[in-house]
Amino acid sequence: ILEDSSYDNESKDSFDLIVSVGGDGTALKAMKLGWIKTVPVLNLGFGRVGYLVNSFENIDIKKIFKSDFNNFKTRIPIIQNDNEREPAFNEIVLIKNSPTRMLDIQLETYDQEVKLRADGIIISSSMGSTAYNYSAGGPIVQMSIDSLIITPISPFTKFPRSVVLDKYSEIRITVLKNQDFSVQFDGTELQQ
């Protein structure tokens, strides 16, 4: 049994299956490790909400452990700048660090350009549509629909509440002024 705080993602250990027990945060960490190691992941939880975990009551553990793990669905993450070592399965969030200043943001996709002022912006996967995206007023998108959802955080312009794009979309986000902001992948701040 490995605890996430004691495990080095760069380790050369090999696994047939990663089993995570906990909530959605634990599941996201396991999914990142599974992506990096190219290993299937089984997320289990006891909680009341957990969208990413399976209940122990609904899983036949013995049957799973006797299988060859080839029937596990691989979740495809959002990748920034072709960096496969920092996947985001739920969302990437660009958010202001100053409580009194908004960000001036420019979005570009499919030769369309939009400028807006907001506290930040969420780029969510369909799987992550029930997380921060939903809390910010974005739509819930069925997981079988591979998409990216752009949702502004407290916008101060007439930008639509959300825009849904296909999963192959390339999105360029520019902060137009020299402003203090953070970039988070599934709630973990990316070191810039």
N, C-alpha and C positions, 0 to 999 in steps of 0.2 A: 504494500500500500504506500503510495506516494502522496505527500501533501504538496499542494501547488507551490507553497513558499519554499519547499526544500528541493524542488526539482528544477534542473537546469535544462531549458529547451534545446540547448546545443548538445546535450548528451547523445552518445552513440547507441544508447539502449534501443532494443527493438521490441515491439509489442505486436500481438495479434489483435487486441481489442483494448480500448480505453473505456473504463467504466467510471462515470462521475456520479457521486451521490451528494445531492444538495439542491440548491435552487437554480434559477436562471443564470446568475453570475458564475456559479461553479460550472454550469453547462457551457457557457461561453468560453471559459478558460480551457476546458477539456476539448472543445471544438477547435480552438486555435492550435492546441498541441496535436490533435488528430490531423489537422490540415498540414502542419509542418512535417509531421512524421509519416503522413499518408497512411493513416490507420483509422479504421471505423471507430465510432464513438457511440456508447450507450449511456444516455443521460437518465438518471433515476432520481426521484424526489419524493418527499413526504408532504410537501407544502400544499397550500390551498390554491395558489394562483398558477405558478410555473407554466408558462407556455412552451418552454423548450424541453421540459423534463417529462418522463413517463412515470406514471404511478406504479408502485410495486404491485398494486392490486391488479393492474392490467397487463402485466408482463409475465411470461413463463420463463423464468431465469434459466432453469435447467435446459429447456429446449434451445434457448439462445446460445448457451455455452457449448452445446453439442453441435451447433451449426458451424459452417465455415466462414461466417460473417460477410459473405458476398452479397447478401440481400439488404444490407444497410444502405440507406440513401445518403449520398454525399451532398452536403450543403456547400454551395459555392459562395464564397465571401465577396465583399466589396474590396477591391484592391486599389491602393493609392500609388500613383507613379510607378507601376509595375513592381512594387515591393511586396513579394509574396510572403515575406516573413512577418508582416504586420496586417493580417487579415481582419476585417470587421464583418461579423455575421449579422448583427442587428443594424448598426448605424455608425456613420461617421458624423460627428458634430463639430462645427466650427462655432465657438461661442466667445462672447466678450469677457474680458477679465475685469473691466471697470464697471461698477454698478451704475454709474451715472452717464455713461456714454454708449451710444449705439454704434454698430459697425456699418460702414458704407461698403456694400458688397456688390460685385458684378458676377453674374452667372452667364456662362456660354454653353450651349449645347445645340447640335444640329443647325449651326449657322444662325442661331437666335441669340440675342444678347438682352439681358434684363438687369437693370440696376435697382437696388432696394436698400432701405435702411431698416435694420432689425437688430435684435440682441444676438442673433446668430442664425445658423441654418443647419438643418438636419438632412442628411442624405441617408435614407433608410432602405433596407431590403424589404421584400414582402414579409419575410419572417419577422423582421424587426418592426413592422408596421403597428404592432400592438404594444410597443414599448414607448420610448420618448416621443416618437412621431405622433402617436395617438394622444398622448398627454398634451402635445402642442397644437392639437386640433386637426391633425392629419387623418387620412382615411385608413381604415383597416383593409388590407389587401390579402386575398386568399393566398396561402403559401404556395400553391401549385402554379400561380401566375408569377413567373420570374420577372420582377420589375425593380426599378429604383424609384423612390418617392422623395421629392424635394419639398420640404416643409420649412417655412421661415419661423423663427422664434420671435414672437411679439413684433411683427412687422409694423413699420410706421409709413408704409407706402401702399399703393393700390395693387400690390402683388397678390395673385390668387393665393388662397390658403395653402394649396398643395398642387404639385404637378407630378403626374405619374408617367415614367418613361420606361422603355424596355431595358432589360438587364445589360444589353450591349452598349448602352449609351455612354459616351464620354462626356464628362461634365468638368468644365474649368471654372474654378471659383477664385476670384481675386478680391482681396480686401484693398479698397482703393486708396485709403489714407494710411499713414503710419499709426496704426492702432494696436492696442494690446489685446491679444486674443489667444485662445487655446484650441487645439485640435484633439478630439478624443475619439478613440476607436473602441466601441462597445464599453464606454465609460472609463477607459484607461487613457490618460493624457499621453499624447505622443510627444516625445522629447524632440524639440526643434533644434 
